[in-house]
Amino acid sequence: MKSRTPVVVAAVSATAVASVAVALAGPATAQPSVSASPAAAAAQAASSLFAARPAALHAAADETFVQHDVISTERLQYVPFDRLYKGLAVIGGDGVVVTDTAGQVKYTSVAQDAPLGAINTTPTLSAADSLKIAKSELKTVAGVEGTKLVILATTGTPALAWESTIKGTSADGPSRLTVDVDAATGKVLRTYEHVTDVAGTGTGWINGSVSLDTTLSGSTYSLKDPSIATLTCQDASTNTTFSGTDNAWGNGTGSNKETGCVDAFYSAQKEKAMLSTWLGRTGFSSSGGAWPIRVGLNDQNAYYDGTQVQIGKNTAGNWIASADVLGHEIGHGIDDNTPGGISNSGTQEFVGDVFGAATEAFANNPNDPPDYQVGEEVNLVGSGPIRYMYNPSLAGDDNCYSSSTPSQEVHAAAGPGNHWFYLLAEGTNPTNGQPTSTRCSGSGAITGVGIQTATKIFYNAMLMKTSSSSYLKYRTWTLTSAKALDSTCALFNTTKAAWDAVSVPAQSADPTCTGGGTTPPTSSPTSNPTGCTGTNATDVSIPDAGSAVTSSITISGCARSASSTSTIAVNIVHTYRGDLKVDLVAPDGTVYALKATSTSDSADNVITTYTKNLSSEAANGTWGLRVQDTYSADTGYINTWTLTV
């Protein structure tokens, strides 16, 4: 049972998924200095929060927190942190503290959903023996980057493990694999592949004649970015950066490696400019750096592995460095270099596709106009683009999210995320020449916010990411991001509508948005003039231990009495449903009780259909669903309800 008394940080529901954005009930930290910069104020606030050790951190006596550099954006500051247990890194113990520019903590995003408990930190298995087991996970091994003891908290019961990162080849091709081996039993507990690839291509000469920012040293020019020295384009056979004396690159032939580097380097520099202009991010890595791009992979593929981006070729032998493919691969690197690392549970490829689409849109090259297709400029095997963001089913992927999505092959699992991003950016019926896009669920048109704003919403959500990311958590993070970016709730409402449209369900951790007011308003009535059923899907926040709120539906065109078996289908998101009293209010003011409060019902959410005899009421009129939270410490909102009279 949950606590019935307020806590400093709202406790995570016992049935809620891990890694949620938890709104603070009040200031949990010492007040930062008024004169401190936003980043300094955020760092100070996070440090004070760790010292206070609120319940949401799930911290025990043997644990400490290591906070990292503050990531600053337009409205919020993000302080990523890692967790140590008796000095050992806890894999799955990471999180992010989110503050405003004044250093007030607004949210915490925590991967861990329960205390670690007592863990034996003395290994039975030696490091050398664990490495033998780790190496057996690959087909061939070219090198080992290191082996260390960690606490693994992502696969059930936390355990002491030897963690090794090895390079070589797997059955699927190049591999850079992290393997966690139980330090007591020798069982492989987890493998984590750093090589992320897009199973498609782009023509090596697609961008045509372009300008490149190169570096001059003496009388020699090189394909090295003048502001980020680690951003280079190289021959994959020798890892040598292309150079020359005339600063003229490529010959327009798609099979020429230098020509492939022209397209790759151009696309990378456009992505760098997009990040700076749209998102305020300097560079690709967390330190503002980049990775070498290497053209010459003898495979119909491209990949990022944490140390480089490799560009392969299509069946015609042309190097595949189009803006969306190159942008996608660097997008994996950005994902890897934001809190929580590479996204999980089927989301990583849609993350890459977002950055590919944003890069293509920012470049706006007439030879490769923005179109929300992936790899469209190359006919790899005679089947056209490999993914369609506006209609994933055109490539055989799912348009809609389901419980099976997280277990699908990662490229196929990108479908619902790509569809969501397109609806957020362009809507259902764009007027700018982009194709229409349908909803999986719900009704009504969605008006897009534009790709720049959609990318900003998504990037700010990524800064709340933890190692236990998923579609369900991205819904919460993007809603939190959209709310912070726009006090009018317009961005929030569109973000929510897009998630609803691709069937990603509401989460108990989702924030609500009511236009910045302190008192949640009564929602506007939703009319159904032609029938005896109505639905209101406008969110109404339920104040904690506060006054009752009402969501209304107007029924018209139903000239009869209501039915003796009228139904009220209710979807209320709340972290302790026993707090809630729910009533139906008839047009004449008569109150019909639907749900009473209970001090022992600690489950989440009220999602049910009530049947009531309303035959004494006229069907036409404005009906209200009235909800009151009668206890403190848990919050929620009316998500949607449907009345059939």
C-alpha positions as CSV (number, residue, x, y, z in Angstrom):
1,M,0.0,0.0,0.0
2,K,1.2,3.5,-0.7
3,S,1.9,6.0,1.9
4,R,-1.0,8.3,2.7
5,T,1.2,11.2,3.7
6,P,3.0,13.7,1.5
7,V,6.6,13.1,0.5
8,V,9.2,15.5,-0.9
9,V,9.2,13.7,-4.2
10,A,6.1,12.0,-5.4
11,A,6.7,8.3,-5.1
12,V,6.7,6.2,-8.2
13,S,3.7,4.0,-8.4
14,A,4.3,0.3,-7.5
15,T,2.7,-0.6,-10.8
16,A,4.2,2.1,-12.9
17,V,7.0,1.4,-15.3
18,A,10.5,2.4,-14.3
19,S,12.2,5.6,-15.5
20,V,9.4,8.1,-15.2
21,A,9.4,11.8,-14.9
22,V,8.4,12.4,-11.3
23,A,7.0,15.9,-10.5
24,L,8.3,17.3,-7.3
25,A,5.7,18.3,-4.7
26,G,7.8,21.3,-3.6
27,P,11.4,22.6,-3.4
28,A,13.5,19.6,-2.4
29,T,16.8,21.4,-2.5
30,A,18.6,24.4,-1.0
31,Q,17.8,27.6,-2.8
32,P,20.4,28.3,-5.4
33,S,22.2,31.6,-5.5
34,V,20.2,34.3,-7.3
35,S,23.4,35.3,-9.2
36,A,24.3,31.7,-10.3
37,S,24.1,30.9,-14.0
38,P,21.3,28.5,-15.0
39,A,23.8,25.7,-15.4
40,A,25.5,26.4,-12.0
41,A,22.1,26.7,-10.3
42,A,21.0,23.4,-11.8
43,A,24.2,21.7,-10.7
44,Q,23.8,23.1,-7.2
45,A,20.2,22.0,-7.0
46,A,21.0,18.4,-8.2
47,S,23.8,18.2,-5.6
48,S,21.4,19.2,-2.8
49,L,18.8,16.7,-4.1
50,F,21.3,13.9,-3.9
51,A,22.2,14.9,-0.4
52,A,18.6,14.9,0.6
53,R,18.1,11.4,-0.9
54,P,14.4,11.6,-1.5
55,A,12.3,8.5,-2.0
56,A,12.2,8.7,-5.8
57,L,16.0,8.1,-6.0
58,H,15.6,4.7,-4.3
59,A,18.9,5.2,-2.6
60,A,20.5,3.1,0.2
61,A,23.3,3.8,2.6
62,D,26.0,2.2,0.5
63,E,25.1,4.2,-2.6
64,T,26.5,7.5,-3.9
65,F,25.7,9.6,-6.9
66,V,27.9,11.0,-9.6
67,Q,26.5,14.0,-11.4
68,H,27.7,15.0,-14.9
69,D,27.9,18.2,-16.8
70,V,24.7,20.2,-17.1
71,I,23.0,20.2,-20.5
72,S,21.3,23.5,-21.1
73,T,18.4,24.2,-23.4
74,E,16.0,27.1,-24.0
75,R,13.7,26.5,-21.0
76,L,15.2,23.7,-18.9
77,Q,18.5,22.4,-17.5
78,Y,19.3,18.7,-17.4
79,V,21.8,17.1,-14.9
80,P,22.5,13.5,-15.8
81,F,23.7,11.3,-13.0
82,D,25.1,7.8,-12.4
83,R,24.8,5.6,-9.3
84,L,27.6,3.8,-7.4
85,Y,27.1,0.9,-5.0
86,K,30.1,0.5,-2.7
87,G,32.2,2.3,-5.4
88,L,31.0,0.1,-8.3
89,A,29.0,1.5,-11.2
90,V,25.3,0.5,-11.2
91,I,24.1,-0.3,-14.7
92,G,20.5,0.8,-14.7
93,G,20.9,3.1,-11.8
94,D,21.2,6.3,-13.9
95,G,18.8,9.2,-14.2
96,V,18.4,12.9,-14.8
97,V,17.5,15.9,-12.6
98,V,15.6,18.5,-14.5
99,T,15.5,22.2,-13.3
100,D,14.3,25.5,-14.7
101,T,16.7,28.3,-15.4
102,A,16.5,29.5,-11.8
103,G,17.6,26.1,-10.4
104,Q,14.2,24.9,-9.2
105,V,13.9,21.2,-9.6
106,K,10.9,20.4,-11.8
107,Y,11.3,16.6,-12.5
108,T,13.5,13.7,-11.9
109,S,13.8,10.8,-14.4
110,V,15.1,7.7,-12.7
111,A,15.8,4.4,-14.4
112,Q,15.7,2.4,-11.1
113,D,12.3,1.6,-9.7
114,A,13.2,0.0,-6.4
115,P,16.1,-0.1,-3.9
116,L,19.0,-2.4,-4.8
117,G,19.1,-4.2,-1.5
118,A,22.3,-5.9,-0.1
119,I,24.7,-7.2,-2.8
120,N,27.8,-9.2,-2.3
121,T,30.7,-7.4,-4.1
122,T,33.3,-10.1,-3.9
123,P,33.5,-12.1,-7.2
124,T,33.7,-15.9,-7.3
125,L,34.6,-15.9,-11.0
126,S,37.9,-14.3,-12.1
127,A,38.1,-11.5,-14.6
128,A,40.1,-13.7,-17.0
129,D,37.5,-16.5,-16.9
130,S,34.7,-14.0,-17.4
131,L,36.4,-12.7,-20.5
132,K,36.6,-16.1,-22.0
133,I,32.8,-16.4,-21.6
134,A,32.3,-12.9,-23.1
135,K,34.5,-13.7,-26.1
136,S,32.4,-16.7,-26.9
137,E,29.5,-14.3,-27.7
138,L,31.2,-13.3,-30.9
139,K,32.1,-15.2,-34.0
140,T,35.6,-13.6,-34.2
141,V,37.4,-11.3,-31.7
142,A,39.7,-8.6,-32.8
143,G,40.3,-6.8,-29.5
144,V,39.2,-6.2,-25.9
145,E,38.6,-2.7,-24.6
146,G,38.6,-3.7,-20.9
147,T,36.9,-5.7,-18.1
148,K,35.5,-4.3,-14.9
149,L,33.2,-5.2,-12.0
150,V,29.8,-3.6,-12.1
151,I,26.3,-4.0,-10.5
152,L,23.8,-4.9,-13.1
153,A,20.3,-3.7,-12.3
154,T,18.5,-4.0,-15.6
155,T,17.7,-7.7,-15.8
156,G,15.7,-8.5,-12.7
157,T,17.5,-9.1,-9.3
158,P,20.6,-6.8,-9.1
159,A,23.8,-8.8,-9.4
160,L,27.6,-8.4,-9.3
161,A,28.9,-8.8,-12.9
162,W,32.1,-8.6,-14.9
163,E,31.6,-6.3,-17.8
164,S,33.7,-6.5,-20.9
165,T,33.6,-4.7,-24.2
166,I,35.0,-6.7,-27.2
167,K,35.3,-5.9,-30.9
168,G,35.1,-8.4,-33.7
169,T,32.3,-9.9,-35.9
170,S,29.0,-11.5,-35.1
171,A,26.8,-13.6,-37.3
172,D,25.3,-10.3,-38.5
173,G,28.6,-8.5,-39.3
174,P,30.9,-6.0,-37.5
175,S,30.3,-5.9,-33.8
176,R,31.4,-3.9,-30.7
177,L,29.7,-5.8,-27.9
178,T,29.5,-5.2,-24.2
179,V,28.9,-8.4,-22.3
180,D,27.9,-8.7,-18.6
181,V,28.8,-12.0,-17.0
182,D,27.5,-13.0,-13.5
183,A,30.6,-12.8,-11.2
184,A,29.3,-15.7,-9.2
185,T,27.8,-18.2,-11.7
186,G,29.4,-17.3,-15.0
187,K,26.0,-16.8,-16.7
188,V,25.8,-14.2,-19.4
189,L,23.3,-11.7,-17.9
190,R,23.2,-9.1,-20.7
191,T,24.8,-8.2,-24.1
192,Y,24.7,-4.7,-25.4
193,E,25.5,-4.1,-29.1
194,H,27.1,-0.7,-29.9
195,V,26.9,-1.2,-33.7
196,T,23.7,0.3,-34.9
197,D,22.9,0.1,-38.6
198,V,20.4,1.2,-41.2
199,A,19.6,-1.6,-43.5
200,G,19.5,0.6,-46.6
201,T,21.5,3.0,-48.7
202,G,21.7,6.4,-50.5
203,T,23.6,7.3,-53.6
204,G,27.1,8.6,-53.1
205,W,26.6,11.5,-55.5
206,I,23.1,12.5,-54.4
207,N,23.8,16.0,-53.2
208,G,25.4,17.3,-56.4
209,S,27.7,20.4,-56.2
210,V,28.0,21.5,-52.6
211,S,30.2,23.7,-50.4
212,L,32.3,22.1,-47.7
213,D,34.1,23.6,-44.7
214,T,37.6,22.1,-44.9
215,T,40.9,22.6,-43.0
216,L,44.0,24.1,-44.6
217,S,47.4,23.1,-43.1
218,G,50.4,24.6,-45.0
219,S,49.4,24.1,-48.6
220,T,47.2,21.0,-48.0
221,Y,43.5,20.9,-47.6
222,S,41.8,18.0,-45.8
223,L,38.2,16.8,-45.2
224,K,38.5,17.9,-41.5
225,D,35.9,20.2,-40.0
226,P,37.6,23.5,-38.9
227,S,35.6,23.8,-35.7
228,I,35.4,20.1,-34.7
229,A,38.7,18.4,-35.4
230,T,37.4,14.9,-34.8
231,L,34.8,15.3,-37.6
232,T,36.7,14.0,-40.6
233,C,36.0,11.8,-43.7
234,Q,38.3,9.0,-44.3
235,D,39.1,6.0,-46.6
236,A,37.9,3.0,-44.6
237,S,40.7,0.9,-46.1
238,T,43.4,3.0,-44.5
239,N,41.6,5.2,-42.0
240,T,43.3,8.1,-43.7
241,T,41.6,11.5,-44.0
242,F,41.1,12.6,-47.6
243,S,43.4,15.5,-48.5
244,G,44.6,17.5,-51.5
245,T,46.1,20.8,-52.7
246,D,43.2,22.3,-54.6
247,N,40.3,22.0,-52.1
248,A,38.2,20.4,-54.9
249,W,36.7,17.1,-54.0
250,G,35.2,14.1,-55.8
251,N,34.5,13.5,-59.5
252,G,30.7,12.9,-59.4
253,T,31.0,9.1,-59.7
254,G,29.1,7.3,-57.1
255,S,31.6,4.5,-56.8
256,N,34.5,6.9,-56.0
257,K,35.3,7.0,-52.3
258,E,36.2,10.6,-52.3
259,T,32.9,11.4,-54.0
260,G,31.2,9.4,-51.2
261,C,33.1,11.5,-48.7
262,V,31.8,14.7,-50.4
263,D,28.2,13.6,-49.6
264,A,29.0,12.3,-46.2
265,F,31.0,15.3,-45.1
266,Y,28.4,17.7,-46.5
267,S,25.6,15.8,-44.7
268,A,27.5,15.7,-41.4
269,Q,28.2,19.5,-41.5
270,K,24.5,20.1,-42.3
271,E,23.5,18.0,-39.3
272,K,26.0,19.9,-37.1
273,A,24.4,23.2,-38.2
274,M,20.9,21.8,-37.6
275,L,21.9,20.8,-34.0
276,S,23.3,24.3,-33.4
277,T,20.6,26.3,-35.0
278,W,17.5,24.3,-34.0
279,L,18.6,22.7,-30.7
280,G,21.5,24.8,-29.3
281,R,23.7,21.6,-29.2
282,T,27.4,22.0,-30.0
283,G,28.8,18.9,-31.8
284,F,27.6,15.3,-31.8
285,S,29.2,13.8,-28.8
286,S,28.6,14.8,-25.2
287,S,31.8,16.7,-25.2
288,G,31.0,18.7,-28.4
289,G,33.1,16.4,-30.6
290,A,32.4,13.9,-33.4
291,W,33.6,10.7,-34.9
292,P,35.5,9.9,-38.1
293,I,33.3,9.0,-41.0
294,R,34.8,6.2,-43.1
295,V,33.7,5.4,-46.6
296,G,34.6,2.0,-48.0
297,L,32.7,-0.6,-46.0
298,N,32.3,-3.6,-48.3
299,D,28.7,-4.2,-47.4
300,Q,25.2,-2.9,-48.3
301,N,25.0,-1.2,-45.0
302,A,26.1,1.7,-42.8
303,Y,26.7,1.8,-39.1
304,Y,27.7,3.7,-36.0
305,D,29.6,1.8,-33.2
306,G,30.6,4.4,-30.7
307,T,34.0,5.1,-32.2
308,Q,33.2,5.7,-35.9
309,V,30.6,5.9,-38.7
310,Q,31.1,3.4,-41.5
311,I,29.5,3.9,-44.9
312,G,29.0,1.0,-47.3
313,K,27.6,0.8,-50.8
314,N,24.5,-0.3,-52.8
315,T,24.3,-3.2,-55.2
316,A,25.6,-0.8,-58.0
317,G,28.7,-0.1,-56.0
318,N,27.8,3.5,-55.1
319,W,28.6,4.8,-51.6
320,I,25.5,5.4,-49.5
321,A,26.1,8.8,-47.8
322,S,22.7,10.5,-48.4
323,A,21.6,13.1,-45.8
324,D,19.0,10.9,-44.2
325,V,21.2,7.8,-44.0
326,L,24.3,9.7,-42.7
327,G,22.0,11.8,-40.5
328,H,20.5,8.6,-39.1
329,E,23.9,7.1,-38.2
330,I,25.1,10.3,-36.5
331,G,21.6,10.3,-34.8
332,H,22.6,7.0,-33.2
333,G,25.7,8.8,-31.9
334,I,23.7,11.6,-30.4
335,D,21.4,9.1,-28.8
336,D,24.5,7.3,-27.4
337,N,25.7,10.7,-26.1
338,T,22.6,11.9,-24.3
339,P,21.6,10.6,-20.9
340,G,20.8,6.9,-20.7
341,G,22.7,5.9,-23.9
342,I,21.3,4.2,-27.0
343,S,17.5,4.0,-26.7
344,N,15.9,0.6,-25.9
345,S,12.8,-1.5,-26.4
346,G,12.4,-1.0,-30.1
347,T,12.9,2.8,-30.1
348,Q,16.5,3.2,-31.3
349,E,15.9,3.1,-35.0
350,F,13.1,5.6,-34.9
351,V,15.4,7.9,-33.0
352,G,17.9,7.7,-35.8
353,D,15.2,8.3,-38.4
354,V,14.1,11.5,-36.6
355,F,17.7,12.9,-36.9
356,G,17.9,11.7,-40.5
357,A,14.6,13.5,-41.4
358,A,15.7,16.6,-39.5
359,T,19.1,16.7,-41.3
360,E,17.4,16.3,-44.7
361,A,14.9,19.0,-43.9
362,F,17.6,21.5,-42.7
363,A,19.8,20.8,-45.7
364,N,16.8,21.3,-48.0
365,N,19.0,20.3,-51.0
366,P,17.0,20.4,-54.3
367,N,18.7,17.1,-55.3
368,D,17.3,15.4,-52.2
369,P,14.3,17.4,-51.0
370,P,12.7,16.6,-47.6
371,D,10.2,13.8,-47.9
372,Y,10.1,11.7,-44.7
373,Q,11.3,8.6,-46.5
374,V,14.5,6.8,-45.5
375,G,17.0,5.9,-48.2
376,E,14.7,7.0,-51.0
377,E,17.4,8.0,-53.4
378,V,18.7,4.4,-53.7
379,N,16.8,1.5,-55.1
380,L,18.8,-1.1,-53.1
381,V,17.0,-4.3,-54.2
382,G,14.3,-2.9,-56.5
383,S,11.9,-2.0,-53.6
384,G,12.4,1.7,-53.2
385,P,12.7,3.5,-49.8
386,I,13.4,1.2,-46.8
387,R,11.0,3.1,-44.5
388,Y,8.2,5.6,-44.9
389,M,7.6,7.8,-41.8
390,Y,4.1,8.9,-42.9
391,N,2.9,5.4,-43.6
392,P,5.3,2.7,-42.3
393,S,3.1,-0.1,-43.7
394,L,4.3,0.8,-47.2
395,A,7.5,-1.0,-46.3
396,G,5.8,-3.7,-44.3
397,D,6.2,-2.1,-40.8
398,D,3.5,-1.4,-38.3
399,N,1.9,2.0,-38.3
400,C,0.5,1.4,-34.8
401,Y,2.0,0.5,-31.4
402,S,1.1,-2.7,-29.7
403,S,2.5,-4.8,-26.9
404,S,4.6,-6.8,-29.4
405,T,6.4,-3.7,-30.7
406,P,9.3,-3.7,-28.2
407,S,10.2,-7.3,-29.2
408,Q,10.2,-6.8,-32.9
409,E,13.3,-6.5,-35.1
410,V,14.6,-2.9,-34.3
411,H,14.0,-1.5,-37.8
412,A,10.5,-2.8,-38.0
413,A,9.8,-1.5,-34.5
414,A,10.6,2.0,-35.7
415,G,7.2,2.2,-37.4
416,P,5.0,3.6,-34.6
417,G,7.7,6.1,-33.6
418,N,8.2,7.3,-37.2
419,H,4.4,7.6,-37.6
420,W,4.2,9.6,-34.3
421,F,6.9,12.0,-35.4
422,Y,5.4,12.6,-38.8
423,L,2.0,13.4,-37.2
424,L,3.6,15.7,-34.7
425,A,5.6,17.5,-37.4
426,E,3.2,17.5,-40.4
427,G,-0.2,16.4,-39.1
428,T,-2.8,14.3,-40.8
429,N,-3.4,16.6,-43.8
430,P,-0.4,18.8,-44.5
431,T,-0.8,21.8,-46.8
432,N,2.9,22.0,-47.8
433,G,3.0,19.2,-50.3
434,Q,3.8,16.4,-47.9
435,P,1.5,13.3,-48.0
436,T,-1.5,12.7,-45.8
437,S,-1.2,10.4,-42.9
438,T,-4.0,8.4,-41.1
439,R,-4.6,7.7,-37.5
440,C,-4.5,4.3,-35.9
441,S,-7.0,5.2,-33.2
442,G,-9.2,8.2,-32.4
443,S,-10.7,10.7,-34.8
444,G,-10.2,14.2,-36.0
445,A,-7.4,16.0,-37.9
446,I,-4.0,16.7,-36.3
447,T,-2.3,20.0,-37.4
448,G,1.5,19.5,-37.3
449,V,3.9,21.8,-35.4
450,G,6.6,21.8,-38.1
451,I,9.7,19.6,-38.2
452,Q,11.9,22.1,-36.4
453,T,9.6,22.3,-33.4
454,A,8.9,18.6,-33.4
455,T,12.7,17.9,-33.4
456,K,13.1,20.3,-30.4
457,I,10.3,18.6,-28.5
458,F,11.9,15.2,-29.1
459,Y,15.5,16.3,-28.4
460,N,14.5,17.8,-25.0
461,A,12.7,14.5,-24.2
462,M,16.0,12.7,-25.0
463,L,17.7,14.7,-22.3
464,M,15.4,13.1,-19.8
465,K,16.2,9.6,-21.1
466,T,17.5,6.8,-18.9
467,S,18.9,3.4,-19.7
468,S,15.4,1.9,-19.4
469,S,13.9,3.9,-22.3
470,S,10.8,2.7,-24.2
471,Y,7.9,3.9,-26.3
472,L,5.8,4.3,-23.1
473,K,8.5,6.5,-21.5
474,Y,9.1,8.5,-24.6
475,R,5.4,9.4,-24.4
476,T,5.9,10.8,-20.9
477,W,9.2,12.5,-21.7
478,T,7.9,14.2,-24.9
479,L,4.8,15.4,-23.1
480,T,6.9,16.8,-20.3
481,S,9.2,18.5,-22.9
482,A,6.3,20.0,-24.9
483,K,4.7,21.4,-21.7
484,A,8.0,23.1,-20.7
485,L,8.5,24.6,-24.2
486,D,5.0,26.2,-24.5
487,S,2.9,27.5,-21.6
488,T,-0.2,27.6,-23.8
489,C,-0.4,23.8,-24.0
490,A,-0.7,23.9,-27.8
491,L,2.5,21.8,-28.3
492,F,1.5,19.5,-25.4
493,N,-1.9,18.8,-27.0
494,T,-0.5,18.1,-30.4
495,T,2.2,15.8,-28.9
496,K,-0.5,13.9,-26.9
497,A,-2.8,13.7,-29.9
498,A,0.0,12.2,-32.0
499,W,0.8,9.5,-29.4
500,D,-2.9,8.7,-29.0
501,A,-3.2,8.5,-32.8
502,V,-0.5,5.7,-33.0
503,S,-2.0,3.8,-30.0
504,V,0.8,4.4,-27.5
505,P,-1.3,4.4,-24.3
506,A,-1.5,7.0,-21.6
507,Q,0.8,6.5,-18.6
508,S,0.3,7.3,-15.0
509,A,3.4,9.4,-15.1
510,D,2.2,11.6,-18.0
511,P,2.0,15.3,-17.1
512,T,-1.2,17.3,-17.7
513,C,-1.3,20.8,-19.1
514,T,-4.0,23.3,-18.5
515,G,-2.6,26.5,-20.0
516,G,-0.5,27.5,-17.0
517,G,-3.5,28.3,-14.7
518,T,-3.4,27.3,-11.1
519,T,-6.9,25.8,-11.1
520,P,-7.8,23.1,-13.6
521,P,-10.7,24.4,-15.8
522,T,-13.9,22.6,-16.6
523,S,-13.3,21.2,-20.0
524,S,-15.3,22.5,-23.0
525,P,-18.4,20.3,-23.8
526,T,-18.0,18.0,-26.7
527,S,-21.2,17.8,-28.7
528,N,-22.7,14.9,-30.6
529,P,-25.6,16.5,-32.5
530,T,-26.7,13.4,-34.4
531,G,-26.8,10.6,-31.9
532,C,-27.1,9.5,-28.3
533,T,-23.4,9.0,-27.7
534,G,-20.7,11.6,-26.9
535,T,-17.0,11.6,-26.0
536,N,-14.8,14.1,-24.4
537,A,-11.0,13.4,-24.8
538,T,-9.8,16.8,-23.4
539,D,-7.5,16.2,-20.4
540,V,-8.7,17.7,-17.1
541,S,-6.2,17.8,-14.3
542,I,-7.4,16.6,-10.9
543,P,-5.9,18.7,-8.1
544,D,-4.3,16.7,-5.3
545,A,-6.7,16.7,-2.3
546,G,-8.5,19.6,-3.9
547,S,-11.8,20.7,-5.3
548,A,-13.9,18.5,-7.7
549,V,-13.4,19.0,-11.5
550,T,-15.8,18.3,-14.2
551,S,-15.5,17.2,-17.8
552,S,-18.7,17.8,-19.9
553,I,-20.4,16.2,-22.8
554,T,-23.4,17.7,-24.6
555,I,-25.9,15.3,-26.1
556,S,-28.3,16.7,-28.7
557,G,-30.4,15.1,-31.4
558,C,-31.5,12.4,-29.1
559,A,-35.1,13.3,-28.5
560,R,-36.0,10.7,-25.9
561,S,-35.4,9.7,-22.4
562,A,-32.0,8.2,-21.5
563,S,-31.8,4.4,-21.3
564,S,-32.2,2.3,-18.2
565,T,-28.9,0.7,-19.3
566,S,-26.9,3.8,-20.1
567,T,-23.1,3.4,-20.0
568,I,-20.3,5.7,-18.8
569,A,-16.9,4.5,-20.1
570,V,-14.3,6.2,-18.0
571,N,-10.5,6.5,-18.5
572,I,-8.9,8.4,-15.6
573,V,-5.1,8.4,-15.1
574,H,-4.2,8.5,-11.4
575,T,-1.4,7.0,-9.2
576,Y,-3.8,6.0,-6.3
577,R,-7.3,5.4,-7.5
578,G,-8.7,4.9,-4.0
579,D,-8.4,8.6,-3.5
580,L,-11.0,9.3,-6.2
581,K,-14.7,10.0,-5.9
582,V,-16.4,9.8,-9.3
583,D,-20.0,10.9,-10.1
584,L,-22.1,11.5,-13.2
585,V,-24.1,14.8,-13.1
586,A,-27.2,14.8,-15.2
587,P,-28.4,18.0,-17.1
588,D,-30.9,18.7,-14.3
589,G,-28.3,18.5,-11.6
590,T,-29.1,15.0,-10.4
591,V,-26.0,13.2,-9.2
592,Y,-25.4,9.5,-9.9
593,A,-22.5,8.0,-7.9
594,L,-20.1,5.9,-10.0
595,K,-17.2,5.3,-7.6
596,A,-16.5,5.8,-3.9
597,T,-13.2,6.4,-2.2
598,S,-11.2,3.7,-0.6
599,T,-8.1,3.9,1.7
600,S,-7.0,0.4,0.6
601,D,-7.3,0.5,-3.2
602,S,-3.7,1.5,-4.1
603,A,-3.9,0.5,-7.8
604,D,-3.4,3.0,-10.6
605,N,-6.0,4.4,-12.9
606,V,-9.8,4.1,-13.2
607,I,-10.4,2.4,-16.6
608,T,-13.9,0.9,-16.6
609,T,-17.4,1.2,-17.9
610,Y,-20.3,1.8,-15.5
611,T,-23.9,1.0,-16.3
612,K,-26.7,3.2,-14.8
613,N,-30.4,3.5,-15.0
614,L,-30.9,7.0,-16.3
615,S,-34.4,6.5,-17.6
616,S,-35.8,9.3,-15.5
617,E,-33.6,11.8,-17.3
618,A,-34.0,13.5,-20.7
619,A,-31.1,12.3,-22.9
620,N,-30.5,15.8,-24.5
621,G,-28.4,18.3,-22.4
622,T,-25.0,18.7,-20.9
623,W,-23.8,15.9,-18.7
624,G,-20.8,16.1,-16.5
625,L,-18.2,13.6,-15.2
626,R,-17.2,15.0,-11.8
627,V,-14.1,13.7,-10.1
628,Q,-12.6,14.7,-6.7
629,D,-9.3,13.6,-5.2
630,T,-10.0,13.4,-1.4
631,Y,-6.4,12.5,-0.2
632,S,-3.0,14.0,-0.6
633,A,0.2,12.7,-2.3
634,D,-1.1,11.3,-5.5
635,T,-2.1,13.0,-8.7
636,G,-3.8,12.4,-12.1
637,Y,-6.2,13.6,-14.7
638,I,-9.4,12.7,-16.6
639,N,-8.0,11.3,-19.8
640,T,-11.2,10.6,-21.7
641,W,-14.8,9.4,-21.1
642,T,-17.7,8.4,-23.3
643,L,-21.4,8.6,-22.4
644,T,-24.1,6.5,-24.2
645,V,-27.6,7.4,-23.1
